[in-house]
Amino acid sequence: MLSAFAVLLVFQCLGEGLVFLFGWPVPGPVTGMLLLLAALVALPRLQDVVEAGANELLRHLSLLFVPAGVGIVVAASSGSGQWLAIGASVVVSTLATLAVTALVLKVLMPRPKEDGADV
């Protein structure tokens, strides 16, 4: 499992390095994840190394959200007086996410074949 964590960390560091070097407007971990995807496609044997560590991380995924939750609680005081704007942005972004998801689903869903028979 240590080798799986090492592989994940190496790809995250590679992503961070590339983003820093080229000034890309993409988070480093996202770039690292794309590099890992390319490596997994190119080297299928790498999947066996990463799979055990990834499954272990997924089992404890809820613990990874604790720092984000603490950050939100700590930063809540800086949002005082801005609750209407924050609430409106949450509602609008949620509706936009639902709309985009529905559109993507509509485009990607297979259409039923018409056989010409009326029901």
Secondary structure, 3 states (H helix, E strand, C coil): CHHHHHHHHHHHHHHHHHHHHHCCCCCHHHHHHHHHHHHHHHCCCHHHHHHHHHHHHHHCHHHHCHHHHHHHHHHHHHHCCCHHHHHHHHHHHHHHHHHHHHHHHHHHCCCCCCCCCCC
